[in-house]
Amino acid sequence: MSFSNPVVEEALRRSAQSSGFNRWSGMRLLAAGAGQVWLEIAIREDQTQHHGFVHGGIVGALADTACSWAAATVAGDVVTSTYTVQFHAPANTALLRARATVIKQGKRNVSAEAQLFAVDEDGAERRVATALALIATVGAAARGGAS
């Protein structure tokens, strides 16, 4: 992935290790660079719903994390303000992948989008969801530079 930046990736990995949810879910960073992030989750049985599909909460969490991490690559410390997920098809594979991109960076917020894919054993991807997120910057940037 030509956009990948090892320094950015290491910072995101350190941040992920401080999050109990990220450790529990098994999210794995594939690549990160300015305004872009690729993540994936190897799906476990406890992340599925009653029909055996990946639970929508897991899809949403991956979308949220991908969008916020993409925003973090350009804005530093961030938190999610709001996000929406449109489900296109059930995810019924053992691997779920997200690709997130920053749409627009403002002073206090970053808009990002994510595409989520079910990945089969041969590596073929099938889009299962699309997400849009508004990510808020925190720290000095969110306070207009005041500390």
C-alpha positions in Angstrom: 0.0 0.0 0.0 1.8 3.1 -1.3 0.1 5.4 1.2 1.5 3.5 4.2 3.6 5.4 6.8 5.4 3.2 9.4 5.6 6.1 12.0 1.8 6.7 11.8 1.1 2.9 11.9 3.2 2.5 15.1 1.4 5.4 16.8 -2.0 3.8 16.0 -0.8 0.4 17.2 0.3 1.9 20.5 -3.0 3.6 20.9 -4.9 0.4 20.0 -3.2 -1.5 22.7 -4.5 0.9 25.3 -8.1 0.2 24.3 -9.7 -2.9 25.9 -12.3 -3.1 23.1 -9.7 -3.1 20.4 -7.7 -5.8 22.2 -10.9 -7.9 22.7 -12.2 -7.4 19.1 -8.9 -8.4 17.5 -8.8 -5.4 15.1 -5.6 -5.5 13.1 -4.1 -2.5 11.4 -3.0 -3.3 7.8 -1.8 0.1 6.7 -2.1 3.8 7.6 -1.0 7.0 6.1 -2.2 10.6 5.6 -6.0 10.4 5.7 -6.2 6.7 5.0 -6.5 3.5 7.1 -7.0 -0.2 6.3 -8.1 -2.5 9.2 -9.4 -6.0 9.5 -10.9 -8.4 12.1 -10.7 -12.2 12.0 -14.2 -13.0 13.1 -14.8 -15.2 16.1 -18.0 -17.1 17.0 -18.7 -14.7 19.8 -18.8 -11.8 17.3 -21.7 -13.3 15.3 -25.5 -13.0 15.7 -28.2 -15.7 15.7 -28.1 -16.4 12.0 -24.3 -16.8 12.1 -23.5 -13.5 10.3 -21.1 -11.0 11.7 -23.0 -8.9 14.3 -23.9 -5.4 13.2 -22.2 -4.0 16.2 -18.9 -5.5 15.1 -19.3 -4.0 11.6 -20.2 -0.7 13.2 -17.2 -0.8 15.6 -14.8 -1.6 12.7 -16.3 1.3 10.7 -16.0 3.7 13.7 -12.5 2.7 14.4 -11.4 2.9 10.8 -12.9 6.4 10.3 -11.5 7.7 13.6 -8.0 6.3 12.9 -8.1 7.8 9.4 -9.0 11.2 11.0 -6.2 10.7 13.6 -3.6 10.5 10.8 -4.3 14.1 9.9 -5.7 15.6 13.1 -4.0 13.9 16.0 -6.1 13.0 19.1 -9.7 12.5 18.1 -13.0 11.0 19.3 -16.1 10.1 17.3 -18.9 12.6 17.3 -21.3 10.6 15.2 -21.4 7.9 12.6 -23.9 6.1 10.4 -23.6 2.7 8.8 -25.6 1.4 5.8 -25.6 -2.4 5.6 -25.6 -3.7 2.1 -25.3 -7.4 2.7 -24.7 -9.8 5.6 -21.1 -10.5 6.4 -20.7 -14.3 6.6 -17.0 -14.7 6.2 -14.2 -15.3 8.7 -12.5 -11.9 7.8 -14.0 -8.4 7.8 -11.9 -5.5 6.3 -12.4 -1.8 6.4 -10.9 1.0 4.2 -11.4 4.5 5.6 -10.6 7.8 4.0 -10.8 11.4 5.2 -13.2 13.4 3.2 -12.6 16.8 4.7 -10.6 18.2 7.6 -11.8 21.2 9.4 -10.5 23.0 12.6 -12.7 21.1 15.0 -14.0 18.1 13.0 -12.9 15.7 10.4 -15.4 13.9 8.0 -14.4 10.4 7.0 -16.0 7.5 5.1 -15.3 3.7 5.3 -16.1 0.8 3.0 -16.4 -2.6 4.7 -15.8 -5.9 3.0 -16.4 -9.5 3.8 -13.2 -11.3 2.6 -13.4 -14.9 1.5 -10.8 -17.7 1.8 -9.4 -16.7 -1.7 -9.0 -13.0 -0.7 -12.0 -11.9 -2.8 -13.8 -8.9 -1.2 -17.6 -8.3 -1.2 -18.8 -4.9 0.1 -21.1 -5.4 3.0 -21.4 -1.9 4.5 -20.6 1.8 4.0 -20.1 4.3 6.8 -19.9 8.1 7.2 -18.4 9.6 10.3 -17.9 13.0 11.9 -14.8 12.9 14.1 -14.0 15.6 16.7 -10.5 16.8 17.4 -9.6 17.0 21.1 -6.9 18.9 22.9 -5.6 22.3 21.9 -7.0 22.1 18.4 -10.5 21.6 19.7 -10.1 24.6 22.0 -8.9 26.9 19.3 -5.3 26.7 20.5 -5.9 27.5 24.1 -4.6 25.1 26.8 
